[in-house]
Amino acid sequence: MPIHKILLVDDSRTELHHMSELLRQAGYSVRTAENGQQALTSLAEDKPDLILMDVVLPGSNGFQLTRTITRDQRFADLPVIICSSKGQMTDKVWGMRQGARDYVVKPVDTQELLGKIRALG
């Protein structure tokens, strides 16, 4: 399934702006959410082709949100890539166990991220 629509979930407006610009310049349609509730509302309104998920979020964290989304039958086929400053191997392993397809450490390397997105499509 080609990736066109991306939901970007991050509580940092600076990061949302930076990542949105990067993704739009690469040709993707981007919607953003600053917390888990906004992300779930956005999912219900218009299912994206990919979610880029931060870990540190207000309320439920990105690991919990990834688990909730990937275990929901409506979104089981929806890939999640975690993009986080938490770069320990234990964080990466835990993220994958929650259902993430991949894990990218911030600051994000643009070519690495775009390559991972293309690999999913």
N, C-alpha and C positions, 0 to 999 in steps of 0.2 A: 504494500500500500504506500503510494508516494506521500511524502510529508509536505503539506501546504500550510495548515493552520497549527500554530503553536500556542499553548497556554504557558506563560511564564509566571511562576509563583515565587515571589521574593518580598521580604518586608522592607528592603532598602529601595527607596525611590530612585536613588542615584544608580543602583545596580539595574533596576527595571528599565530606566532610560537608556543606559549604556547597552545592555543586552538587546533591548527592543530595536535600537538603531542598527546594531550589528546584524541581527536576524532579518530585519526589513531590507537592508542593503543586499543581503544574500537572496532576497526574493520571497521570503516567507511572510505570511499574514500572522500578526502577533496580537494576542490579548494578554492582559496582565491581571494578577491578583496579588494583594498584599498580605493575605492570611488564608488559613484553611477554609473558613466559611465562604469567603469570596471565591476561592477556587472551586468549591463544590457547587456553588450557585452558577458559576460560569460554565461548569461541565454540564449541568442540567439544561442550560439554555442552548448551548451549541457545542457539541462534542468536537474537540480538536483532534489532530492527528498525532500529537506529541505533547507531553508535559515536561517542562524543565523546572525542577523542584529544588528550592533551597531547603536546608535542614532547619536552620534556626528561624522559627516563625512564632508570632504571638499565638497563644492558645495551643492547639495540637501542633507538634513539630512535623517537619517534612517526612521523617521516617514513618510516623503514625499515619499521616495523610496518604503517603504512597501505599501503605498496607491497606488502608480503607478503600482506595481507588482500585487497586489491582485485584482485590478480592470481591469486588462488586461485579456481578455478571454483566451489567451494562457496559462496563469499562475494562473488562478482563483483557481485551485485545489492544488496549491503549498503552503504548510504551511511555515509560517515565525514565528520564535521565536526571539523576540528582546532580546539581551544581552547588557545591558547598565549599566553604573555607575549611571545613573539618576534613583533613587529609590523611588521617591515620588509616592504616590497613584495616583496623577493626571497624572504623566508620564505613569504609567501602564494602566490607563483607556484610555488615549489618544492613546497609542500604540495599544490597542485592537480595538479601534474604527477605526483605520487605516487599520485593517484587520489582525493583528498579531494573531496567535493562542495561544501564551503564551508569558510570559515576565520573564526574569531572570536577577537579579541584580548582577553586578560585585562587587567584585571578585566572579566569578562563583563557586558555590559548585558543584564539579564534579558529585557526585551521583545524585544531584537534576537535573542537566542538562541532564545526561544520562537517567534518569527516564522519563523526559518530552519527550525526543526524542523517547524512546521506546513506550511511550503511544500513540504517533502519528502513529507508524508503526503497 
